[in-house]
Amino acid sequence: MTTQLARVGMPSARALGAAVEDIRRRTAGSLHLRDGFFHNHDEPSAPAVDADMRVVLDMARNPGHPRRPVPVWTPRFDEAPGDLRVTWLGHASALVELDGVRILTDPVFGRRCSPSQLVGPARMHRSPVAVADLPPLDVVLISHDHYDHLDMGTVLALAAAQPQVRFVAPVGVGAHLHTWGVGLDRIVEADWWNAVTVTCGTTEITFTCTPARHFSGRWLTRNLTQWASWSVAGPTHRFFFSGDTGFSEHFEEVGARLGPFDLTLIAVGAYDPLWPDVHVDPEEAVTIHRMLSREHLRDAVMVPIHWGTFNLARHTWGDPIQRLLPNAATNGATVLVPPPGGTIDLGNRTGTGVAHPSWWEPSA
């Protein structure tokens, strides 16, 4: 029945995720629950004034679509993972090689970020990879349970194709994974400021769940599961993954307690004056990078994510990078912008796509 509903554009009940009672069993011990729901620590911003019809009309004009087809690279993965490399796979999906361990963030390879593959935001460029194209992974790292960050089809394919991979997620999100058939022994959850260590071969990687300013939910009920950013530390290097977030002074504390970071993956797209609490704009993203890098700003590299793949806001397709790069230059921040499928080796800051730093301009 759910498959038939999905074929006509209705959401699949399975894709909606875990039942409320299953989620609550996994989150019951969280110190961050209040009245059964998770909340941001920051006070809500004053709402911007705009007409609902204006938003509908603006989105109908498809301002976020590229003017020309987006170039997509086909990534080539070495047999052995590197010390510090990142391959951007579109939106918030990135494959990070950290001290010989491979970590995949928020994998979404489906055609739409939606419970149905007939309706909902569609890709504006093809996925650089399918699950079958990926090298052996160690960890899949998840920031929260929204459809553009947690895709049931991709999760199912990864769990089947790579039985060794483990899933690290904020508290409560594991209920979705388990509902979809991922074994409990493969799921590790953490709450804000809690750290978990995953042993990958002979290497230990520490994942610290850090605050983000956002919300969660896959249907009508929101904020049953936690949302998060992540600090990921290996024996030699460390990186930060923002997931989805609005601006927060908490990132200063993240940098002080867990930084400095060699690499930051920070969302730069899908911002709007109407929702400043859930998505940062490019200038705020640079500020967060500076907070996280601290005195090592010159050595740290920021790679922008959460832009260019799905049309989720009213800004133009190229606006995030057109605003990001001059602001980063003014603030002394190093930003590298790989194309979808492009790889950056931070050992020498080279790789596919880096040789063409303005690859995005024809599509903007």
N, C-alpha and C positions, 0 to 999 in steps of 0.2 A: 504494500500500500504506500509506504513512504517513497519508494522508488517511482511509482506512478505519479505521486504528487510532485516530485522533483522534476519529472519530465515536462510538466505543464507550468513550471516556474514556481511552484510552491516549495517551501523549505522541507528538506528531509528531517524527520524527527530525530534521527540518529545524529545528523550533522549539528543539531542544536546543542548536543553535548549531554552532560550528566544531569540526572535528576537533582532537584534542590536538596533532598534529604541526603543524597550521596555526597554532595559538595559539603554540606554542613558537618557531616561526620569527619571530614578531613580538615576542616578549619576550626573545629570547636575549641582547640587550645590556643588559638592566636590571641596575643595581647593587643592586636590592632583592630579587633572587632569591637563595634559599638552597636548595641541593639541588633546584633546578628548580621551587620553589614560592615564592609571596609570603607574607610574615609581617607581623604587627603589630609595631611597635616596643615597645609596652607589654607588660609581663609579664601573663600571664593572671590574672584575678581568682580568688580561692578560690571554688569552686563552691558555690552555695546547696544546702541539703539539702531535697529534696522528693521525693515519690513519683511515679514515672512515671504510675501510674494516677490520681493526684490531678490531674495536669495534663490528662490525657485527659478526665476527668470535668468539670473546670472549663471546658475549651474546648467540650465538648458542650452546656453550658448556654447557650452563645452570649452571654457577658456583654458582648461588644463590639458588639452590635447596638443601634441606636438605638431608643428607645421609640416615637418617631413618625417619619414620613417626613422625611428631611433636605431642607430647602429648597435648591433649586439655582437659581442665577441664569443667565440667558443672556447671556454677555458681548457687549459691543458694542465693536468695535475701530475706532479712528479710522483714517482713510486713512494718515496719517503717524504713525509711532511717536513716543512721547513721550520726555522726558528721563529720567524714572525712574518707571515704573509697574510694577505686578505684578498679574497675574491668576492666582488660584489655581484650577487645573483638577482638583483632587483628588489625594490622596496626595502624591507627590513631583513631580507635574507642575505646572509654573508657567510662564507666559509673561511674561518680564521685558523691558520696553522700557528700554534703557540708552543714553543719548546718541544716540537716533535709530536704534538697532539692536534687532532683535527676537531674543531667545534663548529657546528652549523647553527646559526641563529635564525629564529622565527621562519622556518621554511614554508613558503607558500609558492607552489609551482603550478597550481591550477589556473584555469583560464579566467576565473572570476573569484573575487574575495567575497564569498556569499555562501549560504547553505544550499543554494541552487546554482547550477552551472548554466542556467538560462537567463537569470536576472541578477542584477547587482553589478557593481563596478568591474569592468573588464580590463584586461591587460592592454596597455598601449604599446607594448613591445613583447615579442616572444620570450619565453623563459630561456635563459642561456643553457640550462641543463634540464634533463629529466632525472628522476631518482636513480635510474639505471646508469646514468653517466657519472655519478658521484664516486669518488674514491672511498675506501673504508673510513668510516667516521668513528669517533670515540664518544662524542656527546652532542645531543641536540639541546640547545638552550632556548627557552621560551620566556618571553617577557610578560604576556598576558593572553587572555582568551578571545580577543576580537578576531573576526574572520580574516582580516588582512595580516594577522600574525600567527594564527593557529588554524591550519587548514586540515580538515579531517582526511581528505583524500591523500594529501602529501604525507601526513603522519602514518596512515595505514601502509602506504607503499614503503616508507622508510623502515617501519618496524618489521615488515616482512622481508625486505631485501637485505637489511643489515641487523641480524639478530643480536649482534654484540653491542649495538649502540644503546646508550642510556639517555634518558630524558631528564633534564634539570629544569624545574619550573617553580613559579611562586605557589605558595600554599593554596590549595583548592583546585588548581588547574590540573593536577594529577587525576582528579575525578573524571575529567573529560577523557584523558588518555586511557584510563582503565576501562571506562565505558566502551571505548572503541577497540578494546582487546589487547592493549599493551599490558604486559605483566607487571605486577606491583614491584617485583624485584628489579625492574628496569627504570623505575620512576623515583626521582629524588626531589623533594620539595623543600623550600625554605621561605621564611618570612623575613620582613625587613630587618636588616642588620644581623641576620643569622648567616653563618657560613657553613658550607658543606664541602667536603674534600672527596674528590673522585679519583681513584687510582686508574690510570690508563697505561697498561703495560708496567713499566718501572717508574713512570712519572706521575707525581701527584699534582692535581690542579685544584685550586681552591676557588669556589664560586661563592661570592658574598652577595646576598640579595639586598639591594639598596633602594631607598625610596624613589618613587617617581610621582608625578602629579598628573593623574589620569582617572580612568574608571574602567570597569570590566562588565562583561555580560554578552551572551550570545542570543538572547531573545528579549523578553519583556522585563525580566527581573535583572536589575543591575547590582554590581558590587558584592556579589556572593563570593567571588574569588579575588585574590590579591593581584595587583599589578606591580611591576617592578622594573628597575634598571639593574644592571649586574656589573660587579667587579670580578674579573677573571684573572687569577694570578698563577703563573707557573714558577718553576725554580729560578728562571732568569728574566722573563718578560711578563707584562701584564697589559690587559686591555679593558676598556669600559664599553658597555653596550647600553644605549639609552632606552631601547624599546620606544614606547610612546610616552611623551611627557610634556607638560607645560613648564614654564620657568619656575624654579624654586631655589631659594638660598640653601636648601639642603645639600646641593651639589658641592658647595664649599666644604661642608663637613665630610662628604665622600672623598674629596681630594685630600683633605687633611688626614683622614684615618686610613685610607686605602691606596692613595696615589703615591708618587706621580705615575701616570700611565704612559706607556710607550705609544699606544694607539687608542683613539676614541672613535667609536661608531655612533654618531649622533644624528637623530632625526632632524631634517631641515625643511620638510614639506608638509602640505595639508594644513597650513595655518590660516587663520582668519580672525578678524577683530571680534567676531561673535563667539569664538571658543578659545580664548587665550589660556584657559586653565588646562587644556588637554594637548595642545601641540605648540611647540616653540616656533618662532620665526627664525630666519637665518642669523640675524644679529644676536638673538638670545642663544642660539646654538654655539656661536663663537665664544660668548661669555661663559657658557658652561664648560667648553673645552679649556678655556683659560683657568677656570676654577679647578678642574681636574688635573691639569698639567703642572700648575703651580710654578715653581722656579725652573722647571725643565721645559718651559714652553717652546724654546727653540728646537729641542730635540723631539718633542712629541708630534705625532701626525694625526690629523683629524680626517676621517673619511665620511662624507655625508651619506646618509641613508634616508629611507622613507620619502623618496621623491621620484618622479619620472616614470613610475610603473602603473599606478592606479590614479584616476582622476577623482580626488576626494575633497577638493576645495575650489574656491573661486579664483585663485591666482593662476597665472599663465604657467605653461609647462616649464619654461626656463627660468622663471622668476626666482626660485630658490637659489640657483647657482649664480645668477646675475647679481643677486644681493650678497650672497655668501662670500664670494672671492674678494671683492674689494674691501669688505669689512674685515676679513681675515688678514689681508695685507696691512691694513691700517693698524691692526692690533698685534702684529708680529706673530700670527698663528700660521702654521704650515698646514694647508689643506690640499689633499690630492683627490681628484675626482675621476675614479675609474668608470668606464662605460659598463653597462650590464655585461657580465661575463669577464670583465677585466680584472687582472690580478696585479697587486702591488706587493713587491718584496721590500719590506721596510729595512732590510739589511743594506740595500743600496738605493732604495726608493725608485726602483725601476720595475717594469713589467708591462704586460700587454695593456694598451690604452694610455699609459703614462706618456708614451712617445707622441701621443696626439692629445695634448691637454685641452684643446678646444673642440673636442669631438662633438660636444652637445650643441654648439652654436647654430648649425644649420637647422636644427629642429626647434630652436627656441622661438 
